[in-house]
Amino acid sequence: MEKRRRRTFWPFLAPALVAYAVLFLGPAVASFVISFTSWDGIGTPEPVGFENYSRLLGDAVFRQAFANTLIILLVGGIAVFAVAFALTMVLREMRGRKFIRNVVFFPTIISPVVLSILWGFIFQFNGLLETGLGALGIPKGPNWLGEHLFLIIIIGLVWINLGLYVTILMAAVDQIPQYLYEECALAGATAWQRFRYVTLPLTWDVVTAAAVLWTIGSLKIFEFIYAFGGTTADMPPTNVWNSALFIYGKTFGGRNPAFEFGYASAAAVVTVLAVMVFVLLLQRITRRDPIEF
């Protein structure tokens, strides 16, 4: 029986392995090889050694894009999880929490391009935000899209991704036995103490997995920044680029595409390696013995 199971294992697994190798491993290896060449995507790649990587060190646009990627990863991640935990603890004892959770989750299933248009209506000059503040007699704020574009982008990314992580954390919190919270109430524990000593330790494994998910997802953010910060004729300003937009900008993006596939591949390799190191450090720092309950 065991041998028969092994014989039936590979026919089911092989198609997925082939698709993964062709669609993911192949392009990844090709990008690594192309990163050591100068190639416009049409002619023959010319080997240049580590020239593309040395150029990245002196490229202020890449350094800004890489820094923006880390800001989205760290600042955006902290904001997402802080708000998600706060909403989870509030919704846990609220009537109609399933409906509210669905409302919060709704932006996750909408196209980022559509959400970027809505975000633009809110923060544009004389948009919904300024009109609402004016109706309340509150002075208009700064030029959000001109002076604080990247800040608005981060807030928008937190809003878009919040529902997913609220759903994940609420699913984990729902598995915690109710009697633990009842004992906390009898002991006079505050809301922070319940979260610190009950909720967080018992959902730690889920929080760690969600943090890795956010880390990987933050690397692939593209559509919202491109659609919200750009125009119909050009890309967003370089000061709000992340690594994904930098790679696109050095290949197909902009009014006058650069078609520097070797240089863009080097940027992709550096970004992926940096995020891989961050994921490994995150997993090591957050490693704890599982708590059974």
MIZALUM-88041 format. One record per residue (C-alpha): residue in one letter; x, y, z. Coordinates in pm, whole numbers, padded with zeros to 5 digits, always signed. Layout:
aXYZ ...
//
This chain:
m+00000+00000+00000 e+00283+00241+00087 k+00457+00180-00246 r+00130+00235-00429 r+00083+00567-00252 r+00431+00676-00354 r+00365+00583-00715 t+00045+00792-00718 f+00210+01083-00538 w+00433+01207-00820 p+00176+01210-01103 f-00036+01450-00898 l+00259+01662-00784 a+00453+01675-01111 p+00223+01920-01299 a+00241+02170-01013 l+00621+02134-00993 v+00657+02186-01368 a+00432+02494-01362 y+00622+02635-01063 a+00958+02575-01231 v+00848+02734-01560 l+00660+03033-01416 f+00869+03111-01106 l+01205+02936-01080 g+01291+02984-01448 p+01230+03362-01454 a+01410+03399-01119 v+01722+03223-01249 a+01701+03416-01576 s+01679+03749-01389 f+01986+03659-01185 v+02183+03577-01500 i+02059+03886-01686 s+02162+04106-01391 f+02526+04055-01496 t+02461+04177-01850 s+02363+04488-02042 w+02049+04402-02237 d+01773+04603-02398 g+01536+04306-02422 i+01585+04261-02796 g+01950+04223-02892 t+02217+03994-02752 p+02300+04044-02382 e+02652+04174-02326 p+02828+04058-02007 v+02926+04347-01779 g+03015+04162-01460 f+02916+04349-01144 e+02879+04685-01318 n+02500+04692-01269 y+02537+04629-00896 s+02801+04897-00858 r+02572+05141-01041 l+02296+05068-00791 l+02515+05181-00502 g+02553+05525-00658 d+02197+05557-00788 a+02005+05798-00565 v+01673+05697-00723 f+01731+05330-00635 r+01836+05416-00280 q+01518+05620-00239 a+01305+05341-00388 f+01469+05080-00165 a+01420+05303+00140 n+01053+05349+00048 t+01017+04972+00022 l+01155+04933+00374 i+00930+05214+00503 i+00625+05040+00358 l+00745+04712+00505 l+00820+04839+00856 v+00603+05147+00915 g+00312+05015+00711 g+00340+04673+00875 i+00342+04815+01228 a+00041+05032+01145 v-00150+04742+00987 f-00097+04507+01281 a-00157+04773+01547 v-00490+04879+01394 a-00582+04517+01314 f-00530+04409+01674 a-00721+04711+01803 l-01016+04636+01574 t-00999+04268+01665 m-01028+04338+02036 v-01314+04584+01977 l-01505+04363+01736 r-01460+04057+01954 e-01725+04176+02199 m-01941+04374+01956 r-02274+04272+01813 g-02282+04246+01437 r-01908+04186+01424 k-01937+03961+01120 f-02099+04239+00921 i-01838+04492+01032 r-01560+04248+00954 n-01698+04208+00603 v-01707+04585+00561 v-01346+04615+00676 f-01245+04327+00447 f-01419+04481+00144 p-01121+04691+00017 t-00910+04375+00002 i-01121+04228-00279 i-01141+04550-00484 s-00888+04626-00754 p-00610+04857-00626 v-00659+05073-00937 v-01023+05140-00842 l-00921+05214-00483 s-00652+05454-00603 i-00917+05651-00794 l-01133+05672-00482 w-00830+05774-00276 g-00759+06050-00527 f-01116+06184-00499 i-01071+06202-00122 f-00735+06382-00107 q-00729+06591-00425 f-00760+06971-00413 n-01117+07055-00305 g-01182+06683-00278 l-01401+06498-00032 l-01166+06556+00262 e-01132+06930+00217 t-01503+06967+00140 g-01595+06778+00457 l-01355+06984+00669 g-01491+07304+00519 a-01848+07201+00600 l-01744+07155+00963 g-01574+07493+00972 i-01228+07340+00998 p-00950+07512+00801 k-00823+07324+00499 g-00515+07113+00551 p-00195+07110+00347 n-00162+07012-00015 w-00182+06640+00055 l-00102+06514-00294 g+00174+06768-00348 e+00348+06778-00010 h+00260+06445+00155 l+00203+06208-00136 f+00405+05919+00007 l+00235+05950+00346 i-00107+05929+00181 i+00013+05625-00014 i+00114+05447+00307 i-00221+05530+00469 g-00396+05396+00160 l-00194+05072+00170 v-00282+05026+00537 w-00650+05076+00454 i-00639+04830+00165 n-00463+04552+00356 l-00625+04603+00696 g-00927+04383+00631 l-00720+04077+00543 y-00518+04089+00865 v-00822+04167+01078 t-00984+03853+00936 i-00672+03645+01005 l-00630+03772+01361 m-01000+03741+01443 a-00995+03379+01326 a-00707+03315+01566 v-00868+03505+01856 d-01194+03315+01811 q-01006+02992+01892 i-00907+03118+02239 p-01132+02963+02508 q-01377+03212+02654 y-01309+03099+03011 l-00961+03252+02996 y-01111+03596+02944 e-01366+03527+03217 e-01086+03448+03459 c-00913+03771+03357 a-01233+03963+03430 l-01260+03800+03773 a-00898+03889+03845 g-00963+04252+03749 a-00726+04250+03449 t-00729+04556+03228 a-00782+04541+02851 w-00407+04579+02795 q-00330+04298+03040 r-00579+04068+02866 f-00413+04144+02536 r-00057+04119+02671 y-00092+03796+02869 v-00372+03609+02691 t-00447+03725+02336 l-00097+03790+02206 p+00074+03475+02343 l-00207+03246+02225 t-00211+03393+01874 w+00165+03432+01839 d+00205+03164+01572 v-00065+03324+01359 v+00086+03671+01409 t+00426+03542+01298 a+00281+03383+00984 a+00084+03700+00907 a+00400+03911+00951 v+00584+03696+00697 l+00285+03727+00464 w+00294+04106+00495 t+00670+04111+00436 i+00638+03917+00112 g+00330+04113+00002 s+00493+04452+00064 l+00762+04363-00188 k+00502+04320-00464 i+00303+04642-00413 f+00278+04815-00748 e-00069+04896-00882 f-00187+05131-00607 i+00129+05347-00609 y+00143+05350-00989 a-00223+05444-01038 f-00252+05686-00745 g+00077+05871-00781 g+00105+05871-01160 t-00080+06035-01444 t-00230+05910-01767 a+00094+05996-01948 d+00369+05931-01697 m+00476+05742-01386 p+00463+05878-01030 p+00747+06107-00915 t+01060+05913-00826 n+01045+06015-00459 v+00746+05781-00407 w+00882+05488-00607 n+00934+05157-00436 s+01154+04879-00573 a+00877+04741-00796 l+00823+05080-00962 f+01199+05131-00998 i+01227+04801-01186 y+00932+04891-01407 g+01070+05241-01462 k+01400+05102-01583 t+01232+04869-01833 f+00894+04963-01981 g+00780+05257-01767 g+00769+05627-01837 r+00731+05834-02150 n+01075+05730-02273 p+01133+05370-02159 a+01493+05289-02068 f+01481+04918-02157 e+01769+04848-01915 f+01674+04491-01836 g+02013+04400-01691 y+02013+04697-01455 a+01652+04636-01353 s+01727+04268-01291 a+02013+04365-01060 a+01776+04587-00864 a+01529+04298-00839 v+01799+04060-00714 v+01918+04304-00447 t+01563+04370-00327 v+01470+04001-00312 l+01788+03908-00124 a+01735+04191+00125 v+01375+04087+00192 m+01479+03721+00224 v+01730+03820+00491 f+01461+04023+00666 v+01217+03730+00660 l+01479+03496+00808 l+01559+03746+01083 l+01189+03796+01150 q+01130+03423+01182 r+01427+03388+01415 i+01331+03682+01636 t+00967+03575+01666 r+01041+03206+01726 r+00877+03084+02046 d+00767+02755+02188 p+00402+02685+02096 i+00144+02725+02372 e-00121+02457+02393 f-00468+02543+02518 
//
